[in-house]
Amino acid sequence: MQRIDDRRWPGLARRSPFAFRRPGMAWAALTACLLLSTPCAAQAPAAPAEHLRIVGGLAGVQQYTRYEEPFWTRELTRLSGGRATAEIVPFDRAGIRGQEMLRLVQLGVVPFGTSILNLSAVDDAELAMPDLAGLNPDMAALQRSVGAFRPRLKKVLHERYGSELLAIYAYPAQVTFCTKPLASLADLSGRRIRISSATQSDWVVALGAIPVQTAFADVVANLRGGSIDCAITGTMSGNAIGLHEVTSYLQTTPVNWGVAAFVANGAAWAALPKDLQELLQRELPKLEQSIWTDAETETRDGIACNIGASSCVGGRKGRMIEVRPSAEDAAKARAILVNNVLPGWLERCGPQCAPLWKQTMGPATSIEMH
């Protein structure tokens, strides 16, 4: 397991879940004072605030910069009247591999963390179920898939990882940025394509292309160096790291979306004062909804910015050529999902997953397992 960067969070790997918060009596004492008619200052010295440490999503993308970071570093303090504070670091700048997040939360090394489900699926294939490559061609389909899987995800996190599901986030659509011309999905055959998950690998292999596992932070350098020809990543995420400067063609079939779960270590969650738990249970669904709304907006805006359209508002304008999916591409994507991606996922997931699909995803997607 990769070691957490002690320069960023000294002693992180050596602390228990309780090292990430100050004594729980603080919240209860302050709440009790507020219920009394006499000033708290006359009763006792001010108690220290609760202080949480959060590991967030990918650095540099808007889910983190516009939503996660401001919520934890500013909004939590405001919403709690100064009784709770937090600090947050993106997982890819904390020396944490996305594949390790749920295990680190389970161990209590990370008390609160954002886990990209397709990365965690390296060790637990079931978690990839709602965001398989080719499954969700638009945001409405993604919402149905996640809604169908959410109760199962909550149960798995609780029983298998001793963790609490607090929110589910979504990144913009993952599409394909390429350096060389193409007119359809079929033209990707033979190219070396950056992927970030097993389900994307199944998709790329079915296209006749070569999957290359590449960290998000290394995509631009690898495209410039020629070790990859294309990269699958978010429309706006790609713009944020400058893919519009090193690629020229944007094939906009949504491969998948990048669903992430925000989870809490069970012991760390239970140790929080009840009032703070209630505040987070009330406010995190609002944060979740804002992130989902923005993911849909960013999907469109990311395309607009990458191609240099006048409607671009949130990114930097490029000069890419948009390659929109044709009816033939849509049919090909569906065939790859049914004939390649689903069988590959089932093989990794095991015999228990076909019945799970029938119970959860089947009714939501109208795709039956035989």
NORQUIZI-V735271 format. One line per field, one symbol per residue. burial: b if it has 9 or more other ideal C-beta (glycine too) atoms within 8 Angstrom, else e. A space follows every 50 residues. Layout:
# NORQUIZI-V735271
burial->???
This chain:
# NORQUIZI-V735271
burial->eeebbbebbeebeebebeebbeebebbbbbbebeeeeeebeeeeeebebb bbbbbbbbeebbbbeebbbbbbbebbbeebeebbbbbbbbbbbbebebeb bbbbbbebbbbbbbbbbbbbbeebbbbbbbbbbbbbeebebbbbbbebbb ebbbebbbeebebbbbbbbbbbbbbbbbbeebebbeebeebbbbbbbbbb bbbbbbbebebbebebeebbebbeeeebbbbbbbbbbbbbbbbbebbbbb bbbbbbbbbbbbbbbbbbbebbbebbbebbbebbbebbebbbebbbbbbb bbbbbbbbbeebebbebbebebbebeeebbebbbebbbebbbebbbebbe eebbebbbebbbebbebebe
